[in-house]
Amino acid sequence: MPGNILIVEDESAIADTIQYALETESFTAAWVTSGSEAEALLRQEHFELVILDVGLPDISGFELLRRLRAFTNVPVIFLTARSDEIDRVVGLEIGADDYVTKPFSVSELLARVKALFRRVDSLSRE
């Protein structure tokens, strides 16, 4: 199940926590702090999942996902402080696979990551 995951998060304490938790579960995790870095990296490298914050310093995570969908179908989990229902609905409708609000449980995030990988893996075997 372990895969290559990109974390797009501008808060280093949060990113460090996520990266450590993922690597403890044998995932490979890279971290960038801006949408432009994420877009460039996703055009160059293959990732099996993106954990994406909505509130990035250079571009909205929503806008970044719209751009990504033009060239990749990589699964995306939003991880954000934006917890209003409209934000959750918009995030899912524009193509996110899941939406987790901050503050969050690292254990729950890991469970959601694993569930997404199980779903993707079972679809690829059909």
N, C-alpha and C positions, 0 to 999 in steps of 0.2 A: 503493500500500500504506500510506503513513503514516496513522496514526490518533491518536486522543486517548487517552492512557494515564494512569491514576491510580496513583501510587506511595504505598503505605501503609507507612511505615517510620519508626521512632522514632529511628534513628541518622542524624544529619545527614550525616556523611561518606559513608555508603553511599548515601543518597538523592541527594546531590549528584552522586556518580559516575554513578549510574543515569540521573538526569535529563540530565546532560551528554551521556552516550553516546546516549540516545534522541534528543535534540534534534539531535545531530550527524548522525543518520540520518533527519532530517526528521520525526520524530514530535513531537507536542505532548505535554508531560508536566506534570502537576500533582502536588504532593506534600503529603500530610498526615501528621501524626505519631500520630494515634489512630484507634481504630475508630469512635468516635462522630462524629468529623469526616468520616471516609470514608463512613459510612452517610448522613449528612446530605447530603454533596456528591453522592453517587450517586442520591439521591432528587430532586435539583435539576437535575443536568447529565447529559448523555449521554457515557459513556466507552466505548471499544471494547475496553479491556483494563484489568485491575487487577493490579498486582504487589503482593502482600500478604505482610507479615511475620506469623508466628504469634505472636511474643512482643511484643505491644503493651502500652502502659502501662495501658490501661483495660479491655480485653477481649481474649480470645484471638482470633487470626485465624481459628481454626476456628469459633468462635461467630459471628464477624462474617460469615463465608461462609454459615453456616446462615441468618442473618438476611437477607443479600442475596438468597439464592435464593428468598425469599418474594416478591420483587418484580422481580428482574432475572436474566437469563441471561448477563450479561456474562462473557466468558472471564476466568479467574483463574489466575495463576501464583503459587504460594507461593514465597517467597524467605526462607529461615529457617535458623537455626542448629540447629533440631531435626532431627537426621539419622537418628534411629532408624527402623527399618523400620516399626514400628507407626504412627509419626507420618506417614510418607510414604503409607502405605496409607490411614489415616484421611483425610488431606487429599484424596487422589484420590477416595475413596469418597463424601465429602460434596459433591463437585462441582468440585474444582479441575481445571483442564485440564493442569497441569504442576506439578512440585515440584522446586525447585532448592535445594541446601543451601549454606550459608555455611561456609567461605569459597568464593567463586564466581568464575568467570571472566566478566568483563563481555562479552567477545566471544561466549562460549557463551550467556549470557543474551540478547544481541541476536539470535543465531541462532534461539533458541527463540521469541522474540517474533515474528520474521519468519515462522517456520514456522507459528506459530499463526494469524497474519494470512492467510497463503496458504491454509491449510485453511478458515478462516472464509469467505474470499473465494470459494473454489471451491464451497463449499456454497451460498452465496447465489446463485450463477449457475446452479445445477441446477434 
